[in-house]
Amino acid sequence: MRWKTAPASCARPGGRGRTEVAEEALSEKARRIQELAVQAAPCPACDLAQSRTKVVFGDGNADSPLMLIGEGPGANEDATGLPFVGRAGKLLDECLREAGMLRKHVYITNVVKCRPTLEEMGKIKNRPPRADEIGVCVPLWLEKQIAVIQPSVILCLGAPAANTIIHRNFKMTQERGQWFESKYARYAMAALHPAYILRQEGDAYAQSRQLLIDDLIAARDKAKQAKSEPKMTLF
């Protein structure tokens, strides 16, 4: 299977503008995801709306069979509106390349679309999303994204995503790298979150980084395998 690349948005001869041509170039899935992102931009549904800078909806190829789901945006993502653009995002890009993929070959999003924060000693820090925040955001936005993209494979980055997509009692230390069937995709697996890997040192860093690469390769290969299988009906 050749990995599809999202359509380029460039002007063509004939006097039509860049925006018009770009809209024509979008696939049906990409167009629908773009519409959802516009709807999500002013979302007031939970308390995270009060502290966010931007909704971080998703990025990548809406036609990909492989979807990566993290837990929530950090400071860099909140500032730019794009997922995985800070240090963790750079590490993810490196690992994707070593797994034979680029960001444009997959679709990347998070369980919650706004940055969860806490104040500690006068500083704003990231925190895991709470159950009530996940309970609002998943049916409102994540499930709609998945319904449009219809991924064959979902790779969960971190435990909060795995608890949401695979099962609520997921244990990363025991179940990472194992395949599960989910109501959201025929195949779902969890990998270490890049932010967790960055907190490791020495051999632990190298080993956990390699585990992420291995899991990305497994997800890539599973997506190729799923190409020849009949589509399943999602939730």
Stockholm file with secondary structure:
# STOCKHOLM 1.0

chainA/1-235         MRWKTAPASCARPGGRGRTEVAEEALSEKARRIQELAVQAAPCPACDLAQSRTKVVFGDGNADSPLMLIGEGPGANEDATGLPFVGRAGKLLDECLREAGMLRKHVYITNVVKCRPTLEEMGKIKNRPPRADEIGVCVPLWLEKQIAVIQPSVILCLGAPAANTIIHRNFKMTQERGQWFESKYARYAMAALHPAYILRQEGDAYAQSRQLLIDDLIAARDKAKQAKSEPKMTLF
#=GR chainA/1-235 SS CCCCCCCCCCCCSSSCCHHHHHHHHSCHHHHHHHHHHHHHTTCCSSGGGGTCSSCCCCEECTTCSEEEEESCCCHHHHHHSCSSCSHHHHHHHHHHHHTTCCGGGSEEEESSSSCCEEEETTEEEECCCCHHHHHHHIIIIIHHHHHHHCCSEEEEESHHHHHHHTCTTCCHHHHTTCCEEETTEEEEEEECCHHHHHTCCHHHHHHHHHHHHHHHHHHHHHHHHHTTSCCCCCC
#=GC SS_cons         CCCCCCCCCCCCSSSCCHHHHHHHHSCHHHHHHHHHHHHHTTCCSSGGGGTCSSCCCCEECTTCSEEEEESCCCHHHHHHSCSSCSHHHHHHHHHHHHTTCCGGGSEEEESSSSCCEEEETTEEEECCCCHHHHHHHIIIIIHHHHHHHCCSEEEEESHHHHHHHTCTTCCHHHHTTCCEEETTEEEEEEECCHHHHHTCCHHHHHHHHHHHHHHHHHHHHHHHHHTTSCCCCCC
//
